[in-house]
Amino acid sequence: MRPTTIIRSIANILLLNGAFMSVCLIVSLVQMDDAIPGLLFSTLVSVILGVFPLIYIPRFKYLSSSEGIQVVVFGWLGTCLIGALPFFLYGGEFTFINSLFESVSGYTTTGSSILTDIEVLPRSILLWRSTTHWIGGIGIIVFALLIMPFSRHSKMILVKTEISEVAQRSFHFKAGETLRILLYIYVGLTLLETILLHLAGMTWFDAVNHSFATVATGGFSTKNQSVAYFDSFTIEAIIAVFMFLSGLHFGLLFGTVTGKNNNIFHSEVVRLFFLFLAGGVVLVALKLYLTGSYDISGSLRHSLFQVVSLGTTTGFATVDTAHWPFFTQLVLIYFTLQCACVGSTSGGLKFDRMLVFFKSLKNYLIRIRHPNAITVIRINKQTVTEEMERNIILFILIYLFIFFLNSLLLSAMGIDHITSFSASAATLGNVGPGFGQVSSLANFGGLPAGAKILLMINMIFGRLEIFNLITVVYLFRKG
Amino acid sequence: MKIRFKIVAGFALLSIMLAIAGFFSIYELKRLNLSVHEMLEENYKSIIASKMMLEALEREDSGVLLYLLGKQSEGSELLNQGDSLFSSGLTIAQNNLTETGEDRLTDELSENYRHYREQAVHSLSGISGGEFAQWYLEGAHRSFLQVKKSVQELMDMNQDALYKGAGEIQNRMVRSIVPGIVAIISSIVFLILFNYLINHFFISPILRINRQLRRYERSLGPFNADIETRDEIKDLESSIQDLITRLR
């Protein structure tokens, strides 16, 4: 292991962060708001810590797999730490833990907030909150690989580490090409949504912030009432469509736009994901209608938005789901656990893995009846190897173990069971809001500091897909 | 890059960070000082003025009652004292308009006081014995309460601003301390990194060159210190290699 190569790679990432911070600093300077000193100092710290190693450490051509994993893990951790500085230096509700929570929640595209009053913040800080989503959505490492100078071999290693093995199946391109496709789709979706939201009545500022949060499947809003503030069906419909699109594999979206066979209409995963979401919408809407919560159109409208919002791990809200019937909350918790498709900006378990799990279960039942049967799992006409199947089931088991362990620890801190259970699922899946104390229109500010730290670890576990973090711990134990 | 540049760059970046943190801390402390000054000068001054006006009104009310009870000289004296005190308080308040809507409140207060003086003080001599109670309760006391309410509103407005200002000062205090803390932590991280890089890129290569030279001296084996950087140390390695080649 060569620490200098890891340091140089992380320096590139910090420098990129500094570049994004400087954009918010410009906004702050234009607005002449209270965040100028904080943003200026954060930008400087980020740039100085980024530039310094680049002066000393010469460029390298090769990166080993273990170095790649460490760059990804420490790059994310360093980014979250540096990203908390503008909040911490701004003050107000942002204590150190709260700033770090907001930053981790932003970069991991979770969208859980500690803020009780979002609207009092200056525009530059609101933009920085949304920018953390936008950087984290596609992945800070991917952004760094696209913009900063990395050798071809390093790019390949880092793409392999940052993009999960399952997601890579639908990218039939070289590392550089895959990165470019991700960028085109990501920027394209953001631009298109911003324009549509503005045409639907949002200001340019709100439109940019909401499209950053939608395409990254994050969920930070510029309003205390989230999307409910706008009370516009058109805005909700636009956001719902873009949440759904951002929850799909970007390689498939690229295939759809460029007219290739590998597109969303030919994908079994997308078809089933859509059916699952539609089923969820119908179930929730029916229950809401039958319990007299809303009329039929209101039930469908709110059910559609909430199911798509949680099912794609975005976390925007049009109503406070804390007052919804328990059955609807359980359906939403299922979607919080399941999450969207691999290769998208969403976090959590991912629908593709759930599909492999269900197919594996089905094959297991076949083999009980026919012990000599040869069973193969196919997803999108591609065979899932036994090793990948084993990895996926192991991932699901570890995921559920962490989820239950966290719920248990949160309960031990005196937090009520529905809050513990849903907050654990919502942060591990990078969804954002839960139920109870942390419902869709509430916030995480009232939780004890220990709970916030635990939930931050949860978010990072969710975003780095568990194995990377475990591997780093293993590498350090082995020395 | 040259070694001198690298080392100077390290110290320069560290100095920039510390200087900027220091600048922000001083800037926020200055703003904090200004806020405290503003709060004391502006809001507290108006609160004191309001208290003066309340005290003056009480005196005038007592003056009216004394007058009605037949102690006219004592009553008149109190009325004059009260009027003078109220006028001083009102002048301070009118010259210290710092909050939005404060001008409207002081205008209203001035108008209410003028009305009170007209109704209660100026018509005092024309009241006959039997009408005293009714005149006081229905006219003078009502006007008195109206003026008192206006003064109270002005005081509440300034007290709210004072409370808000105190919150702001607390926030500023955090803002003046935090850059220092962040700078200290960042500097420690920076120094650890600086130390590591100096060790890795300067001290270790020099030790390696030294070791290789001793090995060469002992066994005349190959000389290769494996220097990664392209600076004076690489030049030194190349020069030694050239020298060894020439000696051979």
Chai-1 contact restraints between the chains, C-beta under 6 A:
chainA,res_idxA,chainB,res_idxB,connection_type,confidence,min_distance_angstrom,max_distance_angstrom,comment,restraint_id
A,P37,B,F24,contact,1.0,0.0,6.0,A-B,restraint_1
A,F41,B,F24,contact,1.0,0.0,6.0,A-B,restraint_2
A,F41,B,P179,contact,1.0,0.0,6.0,A-B,restraint_3
A,L44,B,I20,contact,1.0,0.0,6.0,A-B,restraint_4
A,V45,B,S186,contact,1.0,0.0,6.0,A-B,restraint_5
A,I48,B,L13,contact,1.0,0.0,6.0,A-B,restraint_6
A,I48,B,M17,contact,1.0,0.0,6.0,A-B,restraint_7
A,F52,B,L13,contact,1.0,0.0,6.0,A-B,restraint_8
A,I55,B,K6,contact,1.0,0.0,6.0,A-B,restraint_9
A,I55,B,A9,contact,1.0,0.0,6.0,A-B,restraint_10
A,Y56,B,K6,contact,1.0,0.0,6.0,A-B,restraint_11
A,Y56,B,L197,contact,1.0,0.0,6.0,A-B,restraint_12
A,Y56,B,F201,contact,1.0,0.0,6.0,A-B,restraint_13
A,P58,B,E228,contact,1.0,0.0,6.0,A-B,restraint_14
A,P58,B,T229,contact,1.0,0.0,6.0,A-B,restraint_15
A,L89,B,V178,contact,1.0,0.0,6.0,A-B,restraint_16
A,G91,B,N171,contact,1.0,0.0,6.0,A-B,restraint_17
A,G91,B,V174,contact,1.0,0.0,6.0,A-B,restraint_18
A,G91,B,R175,contact,1.0,0.0,6.0,A-B,restraint_19
